[in-house]
Amino acid sequence: MTIDEYAAWAAGVAKVDEHPSNERLSYLGLGLAGESGEVADHIKKLLRDGWLDQAGLVNELGDVIYYWACLCAATGQKPSELLKASAARINRRLSEAASR
């Protein structure tokens, strides 16, 4: 399954339509923030306890991707294009930092 296929699937599960309400966008954004917080919590526990619940972390990363994909669909963005643009921005920053 490609990232674009996953996003289409996730949007169907989440019942995301072409013109989501502000409430729906807020719900998806808060879902993304909440799941990102759970990822951070796993990292915090690694620092505190000295061990990582890798399976739990992986599950939370999957939840982050779900909400991210839903937000992509809700805003009419193709995930693969967002990833390409992100890689280009990061590479540009790395090049700029290396040239300093």
C-alpha positions in Angstrom: 0.0 0.0 0.0 1.4 3.4 -0.9 1.1 6.4 1.4 -1.5 7.9 -1.0 -3.5 4.7 -0.9 -3.3 4.7 2.9 -4.5 8.3 3.1 -7.5 7.5 0.9 -8.3 4.5 3.1 -7.8 6.5 6.3 -10.1 9.3 5.0 -12.7 6.8 4.3 -12.5 5.3 7.8 -12.6 8.8 9.3 -15.4 9.9 7.0 -13.4 12.9 5.8 -15.1 14.7 2.9 -13.9 17.3 0.4 -15.0 20.3 2.5 -14.6 19.3 6.2 -16.0 21.6 8.9 -13.7 23.5 11.2 -14.8 21.2 13.9 -13.7 18.1 11.9 -10.4 19.7 11.1 -9.9 20.6 14.7 -10.8 17.0 15.8 -8.2 15.6 13.4 -5.6 18.2 14.4 -6.2 17.4 18.1 -6.0 13.7 17.3 -2.6 14.2 15.7 -1.4 16.3 18.7 -2.6 13.7 21.2 -1.0 10.8 19.4 2.3 12.8 19.1 2.1 13.4 22.8 1.8 9.7 23.3 5.0 9.2 21.2 6.7 11.8 23.4 5.5 10.0 26.5 7.3 6.8 25.3 10.5 8.8 24.8 10.1 10.4 28.3 9.7 6.9 29.8 12.9 5.8 28.0 14.8 8.7 29.6 13.2 8.1 33.0 13.4 4.3 33.1 16.2 3.5 30.7 14.2 1.2 28.4 11.9 1.7 25.5 8.6 0.0 24.9 9.3 -0.2 21.2 6.1 -2.0 20.3 4.1 0.7 22.1 6.1 3.4 20.3 5.5 1.8 17.0 1.8 1.6 17.6 1.6 5.3 18.5 3.7 6.2 15.4 1.0 4.4 13.4 -1.7 6.5 15.0 0.3 9.7 14.2 0.4 8.6 10.6 -3.4 7.9 10.6 -4.3 11.4 11.7 -1.6 13.0 9.5 -3.0 11.1 6.5 -6.6 12.2 7.4 -5.5 15.8 7.6 -3.8 15.5 4.2 -7.0 14.2 2.7 -9.1 16.8 4.5 -7.0 19.6 3.1 -6.8 18.1 -0.4 -3.1 17.3 -0.2 -1.5 14.3 -1.7 0.8 12.8 1.0 3.4 11.7 -1.5 3.7 15.3 -2.7 4.0 16.6 0.8 6.8 14.1 1.6 8.6 15.2 -1.6 8.3 18.9 -0.7 9.4 18.2 2.9 12.5 16.3 1.7 13.4 19.1 -0.6 13.0 21.7 2.2 15.2 19.6 4.6 17.8 19.1 1.9 17.9 22.8 1.1 18.4 23.6 4.9 21.2 21.0 5.1 22.9 22.5 2.1 22.6 26.0 3.5 23.9 24.9 6.9 26.9 23.1 5.2 27.8 26.2 3.2 28.1 28.4 6.3 
